[in-house]
Amino acid sequence: MSDAPSLGVVRDATRDARRRRDLQVVVTGACILGMTSILYDLSGVSPATGAFFRCLYALIPLVIVVLVQRRRPQAHQTPGRWVTKAVVAGVFLGIDLLLWHEAIHSIGAGLSTVLLNLQVVFVAVLGYVVLRQRITRALLTSMPLLFVGVALVAGMSTSLTGANPTVGASFAIIAAGAYAVYIFMMGLATRAAGRTGLPMLVSTAATGVTAGLFGVVTGTLDLAPPLAAQGWLILLALVSQVVGWLLVASASQRLPAGNIAASLVLQSASALLFGAVLLCQIPSIVQILGAVLILAGVVVATRQPVAKLPTRVVGRRMEIKA
């Protein structure tokens, strides 16, 4: 009987340690995803072409990941439970990629980036409605930090230069909703599958098909981009679609959807660092301040309340049970 509280403390400590590791994994993946916009810009291709080829070139590495994970005895397959979820996730990621780039042309990269990060709100609502995941006070407190930080990083001085800025803003908000559905559905798919490789492979194929069909219908799909562009797209596929999203997906099996969404806002901050290193784009003081606010917002959103240790009363003193 006297050992029961101690065992509970050990279980809590183990759970907290696992949670910290998962948060480190998803933060690493989010920071890697910060390279996405830079590599896409360097490729110089249309949104449909970029989305299609980043998925196409990611399929072979993802097949290798699937084969490696298949050898693990703890992995299990329940296709009926996760395939549909992965396909839906991939379709919505394709919608997100296409609409976000269209929004950039209408309202600029700054405001588009800010509106896209409404995904934090949408994911939290989805988690509450579908999974009854509580919207924590920490997540609500972090949102002003996250949105102000993103606004400073993106540069809110960007003017609405498009022919129809209302449509552009609508595209960005719909893209944020689509991105939220992708994050949420991938979490469901990886939990149901018990692994990350297969759901990522299926969702990536669905994203590629969605982007390809859009490109064919609109005439914006280039099936033979220049070799230099293909080089950047291959790097984009490996860095973003394979490494970055596999890390995020592996953590999403256990973390609440709201924590995943808040951590992904780090993409905006890490893009500053990669831009400075790879493109010599030195960030301004305001942008650096925005990155600090984003980091603070993620820390606030993902913090775990300190568990209270069981106690016992000895005479008039309160002692912690060890």
Backbone torsions as a table, in degrees:
resi	resn	phi	psi	omega
1	MET	NA	-41.9	-176.5
2	SER	-69.2	-19.9	-179.3
3	ASP	-85.4	-13.7	-174.4
4	ALA	-59.3	-48.6	178.6
5	PRO	-61.1	-37.4	179.6
6	SER	-63.9	-41.6	177.1
7	LEU	-63.4	-37.8	177.3
8	GLY	-63.3	-39.9	178.4
9	VAL	-64.1	-40.4	178.9
10	VAL	-63.5	-43.0	178.9
11	ARG	-63.1	-41.3	178.6
12	ASP	-63.6	-41.8	-179.8
13	ALA	-65.2	-39.2	178.2
14	THR	-65.5	-42.9	178.7
15	ARG	-63.4	-41.8	179.1
16	ASP	-65.5	-38.8	178.9
17	ALA	-65.4	-40.9	177.3
18	ARG	-63.8	-39.6	179.8
19	ARG	-64.7	-41.0	178.0
20	ARG	-63.1	-39.7	178.1
21	ARG	-64.4	-42.6	178.7
22	ASP	-62.2	-41.3	178.5
23	LEU	-64.0	-39.3	177.3
24	GLN	-62.6	-38.9	179.7
25	VAL	-66.0	-47.0	-177.2
26	VAL	-69.2	-34.5	176.4
27	VAL	-65.9	-41.1	176.5
28	THR	-61.3	-45.1	178.3
29	GLY	-62.3	-41.7	179.7
30	ALA	-63.4	-40.4	178.7
31	CYS	-65.5	-39.0	177.3
32	ILE	-64.0	-38.3	179.6
33	LEU	-64.8	-14.8	175.9
34	GLY	-62.3	-18.1	178.2
35	MET	-79.3	-11.0	-172.5
36	THR	-57.4	-54.0	-175.9
37	SER	-64.9	-34.4	-180.0
38	ILE	-66.4	-47.3	-178.9
39	LEU	-66.7	-36.6	177.3
40	TYR	-64.6	-44.2	179.2
41	ASP	-61.5	-39.2	-179.8
42	LEU	-66.5	-28.1	-179.5
43	SER	-70.7	-31.9	177.9
44	GLY	69.2	23.0	-178.0
45	VAL	-103.6	172.3	179.0
46	SER	-72.1	160.3	178.6
47	PRO	-55.7	-43.9	-179.4
48	ALA	-64.4	-42.4	179.4
49	THR	-65.0	-44.2	179.9
50	GLY	-62.5	-46.3	-179.4
51	ALA	-65.5	-39.5	-178.5
52	PHE	-65.1	-48.8	-174.8
53	PHE	-75.6	-30.8	177.2
54	ARG	-64.3	-33.1	177.1
55	CYS	-77.2	-41.9	-179.3
56	LEU	-60.4	-46.9	-178.3
57	TYR	-72.2	-17.0	179.2
58	ALA	-83.9	-14.5	-172.8
59	LEU	-64.6	-44.5	-177.5
60	ILE	-63.3	-49.7	176.3
61	PRO	-58.8	-36.9	179.9
62	LEU	-68.6	-35.2	175.2
63	VAL	-61.5	-41.1	177.7
64	ILE	-62.1	-42.8	177.7
65	VAL	-60.6	-42.7	179.2
66	VAL	-60.9	-43.8	-179.1
67	LEU	-64.9	-37.7	178.1
68	VAL	-67.3	-44.7	-179.1
69	GLN	-68.6	-26.3	179.6
70	ARG	-63.6	-27.5	-178.5
71	ARG	-77.9	-13.2	-178.7
72	ARG	-79.2	126.6	-176.0
73	PRO	-66.1	-26.1	-177.5
74	GLN	-77.6	-16.7	180.0
75	ALA	-74.8	143.2	-179.7
76	HIS	-140.0	154.8	-177.3
77	GLN	-112.5	131.2	171.0
78	THR	-137.1	71.5	-170.5
79	PRO	-54.0	-39.1	-176.8
80	GLY	-62.3	-21.0	-175.4
81	ARG	-91.2	-26.0	-171.6
82	TRP	-119.4	-20.7	-174.1
83	VAL	-61.1	-48.5	-179.6
84	THR	-60.7	-42.0	179.3
85	LYS	-61.8	-41.7	-179.5
86	ALA	-67.2	-39.7	178.6
87	VAL	-64.1	-46.3	178.9
88	VAL	-60.3	-42.2	178.3
89	ALA	-59.6	-45.6	-179.0
90	GLY	-63.9	-40.5	178.7
91	VAL	-62.1	-43.6	-178.7
92	PHE	-70.3	-31.7	174.1
93	LEU	-65.0	-39.7	176.4
94	GLY	-60.6	-43.0	177.2
95	ILE	-61.4	-43.1	179.4
96	ASP	-60.1	-49.2	-177.5
97	LEU	-60.7	-42.6	-176.6
98	LEU	-71.0	-46.9	-176.9
99	LEU	-69.5	-34.8	-179.3
100	TRP	-64.3	-43.0	179.2
101	HIS	-67.8	-34.9	175.5
102	GLU	-65.7	-36.8	178.4
103	ALA	-65.8	-36.4	179.1
104	ILE	-58.7	-39.8	-179.8
105	HIS	-66.4	-26.8	-175.0
106	SER	-93.2	-40.3	-173.8
107	ILE	-124.8	5.5	177.9
108	GLY	89.3	159.7	-176.7
109	ALA	-68.4	-34.4	-175.5
110	GLY	-62.9	-59.5	-178.4
111	LEU	-65.7	-34.5	178.0
112	SER	-60.6	-42.4	-179.2
113	THR	-65.6	-41.3	179.4
114	VAL	-63.2	-47.9	-178.9
115	LEU	-65.1	-35.6	179.6
116	LEU	-60.3	-33.9	-177.2
117	ASN	-78.4	5.6	165.3
118	LEU	-62.7	-11.0	176.7
119	GLN	-54.6	-28.2	178.5
120	VAL	-60.0	-44.9	179.3
121	VAL	-66.2	-46.5	-177.4
122	PHE	-62.7	-41.7	179.7
123	VAL	-65.3	-41.6	179.0
124	ALA	-61.2	-41.6	178.9
125	VAL	-65.7	-43.8	177.7
126	LEU	-60.2	-44.2	179.2
127	GLY	-60.9	-37.9	-179.9
128	TYR	-72.0	-44.8	-175.0
129	VAL	-70.9	-44.5	-172.9
130	VAL	-87.7	-45.8	-173.7
131	LEU	-107.1	-1.1	-176.4
132	ARG	57.4	32.7	174.1
133	GLN	-76.2	124.8	-175.0
134	ARG	-65.6	135.4	172.9
135	ILE	-81.2	104.0	-171.5
136	THR	-74.3	157.6	176.0
137	ARG	-63.1	-33.5	179.2
138	ALA	-62.3	-42.5	179.7
139	LEU	-65.1	-43.4	179.0
140	LEU	-63.3	-39.8	179.2
141	THR	-65.7	-32.6	-176.1
142	SER	-75.3	-23.0	-171.9
143	MET	-60.8	-43.9	175.8
144	PRO	-59.0	-40.6	178.4
145	LEU	-62.3	-44.1	-177.8
146	LEU	-64.6	-47.7	-175.0
147	PHE	-72.2	-39.3	175.6
148	VAL	-65.3	-40.8	178.8
149	GLY	-62.2	-45.0	178.5
150	VAL	-62.9	-40.3	179.8
151	ALA	-61.7	-41.6	179.7
152	LEU	-69.0	-40.3	179.6
153	VAL	-66.2	-43.5	-175.4
154	ALA	-74.2	-30.3	-178.7
155	GLY	89.0	92.2	-175.0
156	MET	-79.9	3.7	176.2
157	SER	-77.0	-6.3	179.8
158	THR	-60.0	129.1	-178.2
159	SER	-88.7	158.7	178.0
160	LEU	-84.3	95.0	-171.9
161	THR	-97.9	-7.1	-175.5
162	GLY	-73.6	165.5	-179.8
163	ALA	-67.2	-30.5	-179.0
164	ASN	-138.6	82.2	-176.1
165	PRO	-62.3	-29.1	178.1
166	THR	-62.2	-43.6	177.1
167	VAL	-64.1	-40.5	179.0
168	GLY	-61.4	-44.2	177.9
169	ALA	-64.7	-38.3	177.5
170	SER	-63.3	-41.9	177.2
171	PHE	-58.5	-43.5	-177.6
172	ALA	-65.3	-40.6	179.9
173	ILE	-68.4	-40.5	177.1
174	ILE	-65.1	-38.7	177.0
175	ALA	-61.1	-39.8	177.4
176	ALA	-62.7	-41.5	177.3
177	GLY	-64.2	-41.3	178.6
178	ALA	-64.6	-41.0	178.0
179	TYR	-62.4	-40.5	178.7
180	ALA	-62.9	-42.3	178.4
181	VAL	-62.7	-40.3	178.4
182	TYR	-60.6	-50.0	-179.0
183	ILE	-58.8	-45.9	-176.3
184	PHE	-67.4	-47.0	-177.4
185	MET	-68.8	-33.3	176.7
186	MET	-66.5	-35.7	175.3
187	GLY	-61.9	-43.2	177.6
188	LEU	-64.5	-41.3	-177.3
189	ALA	-66.0	-44.5	-178.5
190	THR	-68.7	-33.8	176.3
191	ARG	-65.6	-43.3	-178.4
192	ALA	-68.8	-35.5	-177.8
193	ALA	-81.4	-23.8	-178.2
194	GLY	74.2	12.5	178.8
195	ARG	-158.5	172.9	-176.3
196	THR	-109.1	-31.4	-171.7
197	GLY	-61.2	-51.6	-177.4
198	LEU	-62.9	-48.8	176.8
199	PRO	-59.8	-38.5	178.7
200	MET	-65.7	-39.0	178.5
201	LEU	-62.9	-47.0	-178.6
202	VAL	-65.8	-45.9	-178.3
203	SER	-66.6	-36.5	178.5
204	THR	-65.2	-41.9	176.6
205	ALA	-62.1	-41.2	179.1
206	ALA	-65.0	-38.9	177.0
207	THR	-63.6	-43.8	179.3
208	GLY	-62.3	-42.6	178.6
209	VAL	-64.0	-42.8	179.6
210	THR	-60.6	-48.2	180.0
211	ALA	-65.7	-39.7	179.8
212	GLY	-64.1	-44.6	178.6
213	LEU	-62.8	-41.6	177.6
214	PHE	-62.0	-42.6	-179.8
215	GLY	-64.8	-37.3	178.3
216	VAL	-67.1	-45.2	-178.2
217	VAL	-63.9	-41.0	-177.0
218	THR	-90.9	-6.9	-179.1
219	GLY	73.6	21.9	-177.8
220	THR	-105.8	3.2	-179.3
221	LEU	-88.7	120.3	177.1
222	ASP	-102.5	109.6	-177.6
223	LEU	-81.6	-5.5	179.1
224	ALA	-136.3	65.5	177.9
225	PRO	-67.0	158.8	179.5
226	PRO	-56.7	155.9	-177.9
227	LEU	-59.3	-40.1	179.9
228	ALA	-61.7	-42.2	178.5
229	ALA	-64.1	-39.6	179.6
230	GLN	-64.7	-34.7	176.7
231	GLY	-60.8	-45.1	177.9
232	TRP	-65.9	-36.5	-179.6
233	LEU	-69.5	-35.7	175.1
234	ILE	-63.2	-44.5	178.5
235	LEU	-64.0	-39.8	177.2
236	LEU	-60.8	-43.2	179.7
237	ALA	-61.9	-44.9	-177.2
238	LEU	-69.5	-44.8	-174.8
239	VAL	-73.0	-50.0	-172.5
240	SER	-88.9	-60.8	-171.4
241	GLN	-69.4	-29.1	-178.3
242	VAL	-98.2	-69.3	-172.9
243	VAL	-67.5	-53.7	-175.8
244	GLY	-59.3	-53.3	-175.8
245	TRP	-73.5	-27.1	174.9
246	LEU	-65.2	-39.8	177.8
247	LEU	-63.8	-46.1	179.6
248	VAL	-62.9	-43.6	-178.1
249	ALA	-64.8	-36.6	-178.9
250	SER	-65.2	-35.1	178.9
251	ALA	-79.9	-27.0	-176.2
252	SER	-69.2	-10.7	176.7
253	GLN	-66.8	-25.1	-172.7
254	ARG	-122.0	-28.1	-176.2
255	LEU	-83.3	151.9	174.1
256	PRO	-62.1	149.3	-177.4
257	ALA	-59.5	-36.2	-179.3
258	GLY	-62.9	-37.8	177.7
259	ASN	-65.6	-39.8	178.2
260	ILE	-62.8	-47.3	-177.7
261	ALA	-61.8	-44.4	180.0
262	ALA	-64.5	-40.3	179.9
263	SER	-64.5	-33.5	-178.3
264	LEU	-68.5	-16.6	175.4
265	VAL	-63.9	-20.8	177.6
266	LEU	-59.4	-17.7	177.0
267	GLN	-55.2	-40.0	-178.8
268	SER	-63.1	-39.8	-179.8
269	ALA	-73.2	-43.1	-178.3
270	SER	-68.3	-27.2	176.5
271	ALA	-61.6	-32.7	176.0
272	LEU	-61.6	-45.5	-178.7
273	LEU	-64.0	-46.7	-179.8
274	PHE	-65.4	-36.1	177.8
275	GLY	-64.1	-38.9	178.9
276	ALA	-68.6	-40.3	-176.7
277	VAL	-76.5	-45.0	-172.7
278	LEU	-88.8	-32.7	-174.1
279	LEU	-118.0	4.6	-178.5
280	CYS	55.9	34.0	176.5
281	GLN	-92.4	95.8	-175.6
282	ILE	-74.7	122.1	-178.7
283	PRO	-70.8	152.8	177.3
284	SER	-80.3	169.4	177.5
285	ILE	-60.8	-39.2	179.5
286	VAL	-62.6	-42.5	179.7
287	GLN	-66.3	-38.9	177.6
288	ILE	-63.6	-40.9	176.1
289	LEU	-61.1	-41.5	177.0
290	GLY	-60.7	-41.8	178.5
291	ALA	-62.5	-39.5	178.2
292	VAL	-64.3	-41.0	178.5
293	LEU	-64.5	-39.1	177.2
294	ILE	-62.1	-46.2	178.9
295	LEU	-59.8	-43.2	178.7
296	ALA	-63.8	-40.0	179.0
297	GLY	-62.6	-40.7	178.9
298	VAL	-66.2	-40.9	178.3
299	VAL	-61.3	-44.6	179.8
300	VAL	-65.0	-43.3	-175.9
301	ALA	-65.9	-32.0	-172.9
302	THR	-104.3	3.9	-178.0
303	ARG	-69.5	147.8	-179.2
304	GLN	-109.6	127.7	176.6
305	PRO	-56.6	140.9	179.9
306	VAL	-68.6	124.3	-179.5
307	ALA	-69.4	139.8	177.8
308	LYS	-80.3	128.4	178.6
309	LEU	-76.3	143.0	178.1
310	PRO	-63.2	145.0	-176.6
311	THR	-127.8	165.2	173.8
312	ARG	-139.0	151.8	-179.6
313	VAL	-97.0	125.0	177.3
314	VAL	-120.3	108.2	-174.1
315	GLY	63.0	-118.5	178.5
316	ARG	-109.2	10.4	-178.5
317	ARG	-107.1	148.7	177.0
318	MET	-104.1	120.7	-178.9
319	GLU	-115.2	144.5	175.2
320	ILE	-80.0	130.0	177.9
321	LYS	-76.6	129.0	179.8
322	ALA	-104.8	NA	NA
